[in-house]
Amino acid sequence: MSNVVRVAVTGAAGQVAYTLLPRLASGEVFGPNTKVILQLLEIPRSVNPKAMDALEGVAMELDDCAFPTLQSIVVTDDENQAFDGCDFALLVGAAPRGPGMERKDLLMKNAQIFQKQGRALAAKAAKNVRILVVGNPCNTNCLIAYCNGRDIPAKQWGAMTRLDHNRAVSALAKKAGVQNEAVTCVTIWGNHSNTQFPDFTNAKITGKPAASVITDRTWLETVYVPQCQERGKAVINKRGLSSAFSAANGALDHVKSLLATTPANDWTSAALVSEGQYGVPKGLVFGYPVKSDGKGNFTVVEGLSLDAFGKAKFEATLKELLEEQDAVKELLPS
């Protein structure tokens, strides 16, 4: 095996990473001819004595799998060591929302984490690193990290809307009575939150406009859209815990899509640093329809139009992201 890829994962002892790591190590993502070095970050023992112990246990399990593609594992509580030379950085760890905590408080608590990680990535990561922020609120966490790590070009940063995209595909397929692969051209516009807009107006089912296959417009507007927006909450209500393996799967799908050329008749969803597309202010991390060149680069699919319903949803999610940006503006270097 001549190829080696270094993958940094934060929050590496958490539930999402527990599903993510064996799949990264197994060769599923980077192929059977690429060795993987996992560089795993957790919070220091002085903050949470159990976190590093748990991560060491995860590393033991990875060793016990004896994956032919897993070259080595780094276990650390130091961002600089975790990000040193990494080719991919999956920022999964984030501060959870505590009892009575306002959204602005959560944003500020995470801002301090991602400010530090952005600086460490700029200082230590490989030149062509690709970064995916998974930890919520992921759009604004990505914005903070990017603004504090500007030595890394904007095109190399992203936040995850692929979980939402997959949820949207599944919901349309179930309603239409088709397999998931029959649903294409789905877009998650805006924020990874309950203001996101899962766009059915540009989606296709068996190559036809989704709204011509599912003709119940009321269902699309009042059931499908809220169902996608609130899916995370629904999982928590049923499971008692937040989405884990589906979130990990979304993160892996994001990376796989970066590494494979998007089919000509389809696209996927990712939140990117805006260059002003669709009137979104430049620099905001916003969910878009995207295509990959198969070499690690997403580009925004342009020229799509939205009807009055879609435009209203688009503006609502944009407004929320601008409010989040304003809440953390003191930590965004100009």
N, C-alpha and C positions, 0 to 999 in steps of 0.2 A: 504494500500500500504506500503510494508516494504522497498522497494528499493528507494534510493534517488541518483540522479546523478547531479553533479555540472558541468555546461558547461559554460566556458568563451568564449566570442565572442568579438573580437576587431573590430574597425570600425563599431560599432554596430548601428550607425545612417545612415549608407550608404545604397545604393540601394541593394547590394547583401544581406546584413543582414536583410533588410526589408522583403525579401522573406524567408530568412533562419529561422528567429526567431519564427514565428508562427508555422512552421512545427516542430521545435525542441520542442516547448512548448506543442504541441497538442497530443503527445504520438506516433506520426508516427514513430519516430526513435527508441525510447527506450521502447516502448510498453505501454499498458494501465495500467500496474501495477507498473510503475516506476514514481516517482515524479521527476520533473526537477526544479533545481534552476539555473536561468540564471544570469550570472555575466558579465555585459555589460560594455565595455570600450570605451570611446571616448577621443578625445584630449581636453586638458584643455581650459577653457574659455579664458584664457590669450592668447592663440594661435588662437583660433577661437571661438568667443563668441556664435555663433549659434549652434555649434556642440552638446553641452550638452543640450541645449534647445530642439533640435531635438530628442535627445535620450530620454529625459524625455517624449516627446510626443509619441515616440514608446512604451515606458513602459506603458503609459496610455492606448494605443490601446491593448497591450497584456493583461492588466487587464480587459479591456472591452470584451475580447473574453471569459472570464470565463472558461478557459480550466481546466478540472478536474485534469490534470496531472501537471499543473504549480504550484509549491509550493510557489516560491517567486522570486523576481527580485532585483538584485543589480545594481545600476546605478552609475558609477564612472569614474573619469579621472586618477585614480591611478592604475598602473599595479599591484602593490602588493595586493591591495584589489580585483581586477578583477581575479587574478590568485590564490587567497587564497583557497587551498584545492580542486582546480578544477580537475575533472576526465578527461575532454576533454577540449582542448583549440583550438578554430578555429580562426586562426590569419588572419582575412579578411582585416583589415585596412592596407594600405600602401600608401606612398607618390606618388601622380600621376606625370606623366611626364609633365613638363611645357614647354611653347613655347621656342624653341631654345635649350632645354636641351639635352645634349649628353647622350647616354646610360650609360656611366661611371659615369656621374653626378647623374643620377637616382639611380644607384647602391649604390653610396656613401651616398646619402640622406636616402635611405631605410636602409642601413647598420647601421646607428646610431639608428634608431628605433628598429630594430630587435636585435641589440646587447643588448639594455636595456631590451627588452622583454625576451630574452633568460635568462638573469641573474635573472629576477624576477620570471620566471617560475621555475628555479632551486631552488630558495629560498622558494617559496610559494606553488607550485602545489602539488597535491597528488602524492604519490610515484609511482603509476602505471599510471600516466597521459598519454594520447595519444594526440599528437599535430599534427594538420594539418595546414600548411601554404598555404593560398589561395591568399593573396596579392602579386601582381607581382613586380619584377621578382621572382616568388615564390621559384624556386629551390635554388637560391643564397640567398634569404632572409632566407630560412630554414637553409641553411649552416651556415649563420652568427649566427642565434639564437641558433642552436645546438652547435656550437663551443664556444659560451658564456654561455651555460647551460649544460655543460658536466656531471653534476651530474645526469642528466636524461639520461638513456641509449640510444644509437643510434637507437635501434629498435623501440623506442617510438615516433620517429619523422617522419614526412612525408610532402611532398609537392604535390599539386593537379595536376594530369594529367587526372583525371576522366572526366572532362568536355571534354577534347580532345578525350578521349576514347569513350564517348557517341556520340560525333560528328562523329567519324570514323565509329562506328557501324551503325548509321543512314544513312550515305552516302552509305555504302556497301549494306544495306538492300534496299534502294531506287533503286539503280542501278540493283540489282538482282531481284527486284519485290517480295520481301519477307517481312515478319514482322520482327521487330527489334530483337525479341528473337531467330530468326533463325541464327543470326550472333554470333559466339563465337570465343574465342581465339584471340581477338584483342589485340595488344600491342602498347602503345605509348612509344617509346624509347627516352630517353634523356631529353631535356629541354622543359618547357612549353613556347615555343616561336615559331617563324616561321622556326626554324631549326629542330623541332621535327620530328621523323619518325613514321608515322602511318603505322604500318607493316601489309601489306596485304599478305605477303608471308607465314606467319604462321597462318593467320586467316582462319576460316572455315564458310561456309554457308550451312545450313542444314546438317552439319557433313562432308561436302566435302571441300577440299582446295578451298579457295575463288577464286584463279586464274583459277581453273577448272570450276567454275560456271560463273564468269565474265571473259571471255576469251580475252577481249580487253586489252591487256597488256599496250598499249599506253595510254588508258584512265586511267588505274590504276596509271601509272607513272606520267602522265602529267596533269591530271585533278584531280583525287582523292587525291593524296598526297598534291599538292599545295592548294586544296580546304580546307583540314583539317588544314594545316599549317596557312592559312590566314583567317580562319573563323571568328576569333575575329574582324579583321579589316573589313571584309565584313558586320558584324552586325553593327559596328559603322557607316559605310558608309550609311547603310539603315536606321538605327534607330536614328542616331545622338548621341547615348550613347553606352557605352560598355555593353557587356553581363551581365545581372543581374540575372534573375530567372534561366537561364540555368547554370550559375556559382554556384548559391546557390544549385541547384539540384545536380550538380557534387560533391559539398562538402558533402551534405547529403548522396549521394550514397557511397562516400568513407567511411564515418562512418558506414553506414549500412553494407557495405562489411566487415569491421573489426568485426562486431558483429555477422556475419553469416558465416558458413562454406562454402567455395567456392565449387561448384559442381566439381566432379572428372574430368569431361571432359571439363572444362573451366578454364579461369583465367581472371583477370582484370588488370588494370594499376594503378600504383602509383609511385611517385618518393620517393626513400628511400635513406638513408645514405649507400653508397656502402661499401660492404665488399670485393670488388675486383672482383665481378662477371662480366663476359664478358669482362674482361680486363680494366674495369673502375677503375681509381685510388681510393684506399680506402679513404673513408671520403667524397667524392664528392656526392652531392645529385642528383641522376640520375633516370630517368624514366625507369621502368622495368615492365615485366609481373610478376604479383604476385598472390599468393593464400593466403587465410585467414584460420586460424584454428578455427575461430568463437569465439575466446577468446581475441581478440584485437591485434593479431599478424599477420603481413604479412611476407611471405617468398618469395624470388625470385624464379621464375620458371627457372630452368637451363636446358641446353642441347639443346636450340633452335639454329638453324643455319640461316644465312642470305646469300643471293646471292650477286653478285657483286654490284647490285644497292642498296640493303639494307645496305651493308657494307659501301658504300660511304656516305649514309645518316647518318648512325650511327656515323661515324668518324666526320662528319660535326657538328652534335649536341654536340658531346663530346668536340670538339675543342672550341665551343662557351662557354660551361660551364667552361672549364679550363681558358679561357680568363676572364670570369666573376669572377672566384675565384681569379685570379691574381689581378684584379682591386680592390678587397676589402681585400687583404691579410693582410694589416696592422691592420685590425679589427678582425682577426682570431687568437685567442690564440693557441699556439702550444701545 
